[in-house]
Amino acid sequence: MSAPTTTSGSAGSIAAEAPIALTARAPQVPAERLVAEMVPPPRFATVSFDNYIPDRNQPSQAEAVTVLRGFAERLSDGGAGAGKGGRRHWFRRAAKPAAPSGPRGVYLDGGYGVGKTHLLASLWHATPAPVERKAFGTFVELTNLVGALGFQQTVKTLSEHRLLCIDEFELDDPGDTVLVSTLLGKLVEAGVALAATSNTLPGKLGEGRFAAADFLREIQGLSAHFQPVRIDGEDYRHRGLPEAPAPHADEVVTRAAKRTPGASLDAFPALLEHLSQVHPSRYGAMCDGVQAVCLTGVGPVPDQSTALRLVVLADRLYDREVPVLASGVPFDQLFSEEMLNGGYRKKYFRAISRLTALARDARQLAEA
């Protein structure tokens, strides 16, 4: 731990910890922690269908709540994916008569900021099963779990669950397509209910990223597991709010970091370089105990690989409600026009939306 620093004030000397440096952190995360942490993040720890506020001008939002309530009720009755401990396996093929065919789960499709994660977490909370029998994680966290446990152990572990919720479902490469298609097929056979969110319809996954036509069978197989539920609307994070605060001066950011307990302070270019040396599955652990992130010299991200790593970090900070105070360029200038028009554009827009919300949360740190 860094040595204490001393600041002078009218009341005398005050001891304070030096800011944390994210660039000094490279945590090792055991596989057991990856499984244990497959629960809704702190931001969504207390959400419910009741405190989701549908936009009156977007009837699809209220309709989505109705669909998910019904799905949760079927889980409660031992239906849809009741798992090995339920009264019946809604997704298993019965000997006589044959189990009904059709989607095995629900898939929330909509733009960023319409409350999809809120609803997905609400479904997780509403599902009457012990915490260890239901899992919640992002698509990236799910693929990281396979990497940590191995495919067969992941299937064995998740097959004991009643519900698997996958947030931010995306297919970025052919390998993920085959991996996830096979994994979800195994879980469906085991009676696990599925729920997912994405900015892309299940039949369109992978478009703009790789030759999706070459993996059409796998993509169609994934699509068959879900009933798509469309959610329209504006980004609630910015609906009716003033524009995001402009970036601050380096001195303001540095001063705020030094006087804010638990704050980190890093130069943005150095942080981007550090992210390339830490596996994305560890970004959450890298933020453990951090109460605010302070960044100096924020500028355009140089390449797509770096941009995608930054997206993961932005998601982990948003999940943990960590405010971000920064100097340099505004967050809406992080990604180039080419990136914003490419296959990962929805990820980049989500990152901009979330970082902007966290910058708004950090405004009080600069004003203190």
N, C-alpha and C positions, 0 to 999 in steps of 0.2 A: 504494500500500500504506500502511496506517496506520503511524504512527510508533511505535517501540518504547515500551513502558511499563516501569517499573521497580518491582519488588516487593522488599520488605526481608525478610530472614530471618536466622537465627542465623549463617549462613555468609557474610553480606554481601549485597550487591545482586545481583539476578539479572535480566538483561534478558529480556523476553518480548514476543512480538507481541501486539498488541491483537486481540480476537476479530474474526473475519470477520462481516460483516453481509450476509446473503442479500438484504436489501432494497436493497443497493447494487449488486447484480449483475443485469444484463440482457444476457446473452451473445447474440451472433449465431452461429448454427450453420449452416455451409455444407452444402449438400445432399450433398456427397461424404462428410461425416462421418456423416450420417444413415444412409447405405448401409453404410459401413465398420463402424459400430457395431451392425449387426444381427447380434449374436452373444449367447449367454447372458451375463447380467450377472455381476459378480464372485461373488455369492453362489452361483451355479450353474455356476461355471467348471470345477469338477472333479467334478461329480456323475456318476453312472452308474447303470445298472440294478442293479449289484452292491451299491452302497451305499444304495439305497432299501430301507428297512426296513418291509415290509408289516405291518400290524396283524393279528395272528393271528385276531382276532375279526371281521375284515372280509375275507372271501375275495375280494371284488371287487378289492382292491388287488393281490394276487398275480396274479389273472387279467389285470389291466391290464398288468402287466409282461410276461406271456407274449404278449399281443397285440402289444405294441410291439416286443418282441424279434423276433417274426415279421415285422413291418412293416420293421424295419431290415434283416433278412436279405434280404427281397425287393429292397430298395434296393441292397444289396450285390451281388445277382445281376444288377443291371441291370434290375430289374423296376420295381415301382410308382414311376412318376415318375422314371425314370432320366435324364430330361432329354436335351438334344441330344447329350451325350457318352456316354450309356449304350448298352448293347448292344441294347436295345429300349425302346420307349415304351409302357409298360403302360397308360397312360391315353390313348394316341392311337388313333384308329380305323384299324385296318388295312384294306387294300383287300379281301383275302380271307384268312381269314374275318374277319368283323366282330369287333372287340375286345369282350371281355365288358363288359356293362353293370354298373352298381352303384356303390357309393361310391368316391370318388377319394382318400380320406384317412381319418384317424382323428380322432375328436373326443372328448376326455376331459371328461366331465361329472361334477361332484361339488361338494360344499360347499367352503368356504374351509378351507385348512389340511390337506388330505388328501394333499398331495404332487403335485398335478397339474403344477405348473411344474417340479419336480424330474424327473418322468418325461418331460416335453416336452424339457427340456434334455438329458436322457440320450439321447433319440432323436437329437437334433441331434449330440451327440458320437459316437454309434454309427454314424452315416451316413458311409460311406466316400467322402467327397468333399472337395475343397479347401475351405478356409474361405470363399473367395469364391464358391463354388457352392452354399452353403446359407445360409439367412437365418433369424434368430430375432428376434422383436420382439413387443411388445404390440399389440393391436388399435389403440390410439391412435397408436402409433408408425407403424403401417402406413398409417393414414389421413393422418398428418402427412407421410409420405414422398410420398404422392400429391400433397399440397398443395405440397410443395417441388419435386418433379420434373415434375409434370404427369402426367396419366393415361397417355398413350401411352409416355412415357419410363419410367414405373414398370413398365408391362407389358413393355417391351423389356428392362429391367434384370433383373427377376425371372424372366423367361422363360428366362434362361440358367442358372437354379438347378436343382439336383436336388430340393431340399426347402425348403419354406417353413413355418416353425413360427410360429403366431399364439397368443400367450398372452392370457388374459383377453378372449376374444372376446365382444363385446357390440354390440348395435345400439341406439343411443340416439335416432336420428331417421331419417325416411324417406330423406333424402339419403344417409346412410351405407349404408342397406339397398341402394339401387340401385347405389351406387358399388362396394361390396364384392362384391355379386352379380356384377356385370359383370367386375370385376377377376379374381376367382377363376375365373370361367368361361374367361377368356382364358388364365390360367395353366394350367388343367387341359388345355386344348387344346394348349398348348405342351409338355405332358408333365411338369409340375412336380408333385411329391407334396406333399400338404397334411397338416398336423397342427395341431390347435388344442386349447385348453382353455377352459372356461367354467363358470359356475355355472348355466347355462341350457341345456336341450336345444335342438339346432339348430332344431327345428320350433317352438319357443316363443320364439325370439329376438324382441325388440321388444315383448313383452307388457307392459302396464303403463306403457309409455313413450309410445307413439303408436298410432294406429289401425292395428295390424298387419294386420287383415283387408284393408285397402286395398292392401297390398303382399304379399299372400299368395303370388303367383307368384314374386316375388323370394326370399321366405323359404323357400319350398319348393325353389327352385332351389339355394339355399345348402345346405339340409339334404341334398339329393341327393348332394352332393360327399363326405359324411362317413359313416363307420361309427361310431355312438355307442358309447362305452365308459364305462360307469358306474363311478364310484369312490366307495364309501361310507366313512364313518369320522368320527372326531372331529378337531378341529383339533390337529395334532401340535405346534403352537407352544406350546400350553398344556396338553397331555395330561400329567397327573401332576405339574404344576408348581404352586407356590404362587401365590396371587393376585398380580397385577401390583403393583409398588410404588406407593404413593400419591404424588401430586404433591408437589414440594418447595417450600420457601419461595423467594421471589424472590432473596433474598440468597444462598442456597445455589446456585441456578442461575447467577447472575451470577459468583459466586466460582469455580465450576467452569469456566465458559467462559474466564475470564481466566487460569487456570492450566493449561488443556488445549491443547497445541499443535494448531493446525488447527481449533479449535472455532469455531462461529458463535454469535452472540448476537443475538436479535431479539425484539421485542415481538410476540406472536401476532397482535393486530389489524393491526399494520403489515404483517406478512408476508402475511396474507390479502389486504390491499389491493394489495400488490406483485404477488402472483400474478395478479391481474386484468390487469396490464400487461405480463406476459411470456407468450408463447405456450407452452402445455404441452409442446411438442416441445423446448423449451429448458430444462425443469426439470432434466434430467439434467446438462447443462452447467453450470447454476447451482450444482450441488452438487460440481463438480470440486474436488478437493483438500480438501474438508471432512471432517474426522475425527470430528466430533460436532456435533449440532445442539442448541443450548440455547434454550429458549423461555420467556418470562415472560408471565404473564397469559393462559394458555390458557382459552378459554371456548367456549360453544356457537357453532356456525357459523351465521351469520344467514340464509343463503338457499341454495337448491339449486345455483345456479351456482358459488358460492364453495365449497360442499361438494364438488362434482365436481372442482374444481381441486385441492383439498386431497387428494383420493383419489389423483390422479396424482402429487403430490409424495410422498405416503406410499409409493407403489409405487417411485418412483425411490430414495428413501432406503433402503427395505428391500432393493432389488436390490443396493445398494452397501454394505449392512451398516453403515450410519451410525447409531450410538446416538442416542437423543433424550431429553434431560433437560428436564423442564418443570415449571413452577409453574402453579397455577390449578386447573381442574377435571380429573378423571380423563378419559382418552381415551374411555371408554365413555359419556361425557356430551357428546361433540362434536356429535352429530346428534340432532335432535328426534325424537319418537315418530312424527310425520307422515313424516319422511324415512325412518325405519327400517321403516315399513310401506308405503312407496311403491315405485314401479317400479325405483328404483336401490338398494333395500335391500341387495342382495348386495354391491354395491360398497362400501357404507358399513360393512357387517360385516367385509369383507376389510380395509378401512383400519383399523378398530378393532383387529382381530387383529394386523395388522402393526405398528402403532404401539405396541401393548402389548408386543409382543416386543422392539421397539427400546428401549422404556422400561426393560425388565428388563435389557437389555444396558448401559444407561447408569447403572445403580445404582452401579456402582463409581466413577463420576466424582464422585458426591456424597459417597461414603464416603472418598475419597482424603484 
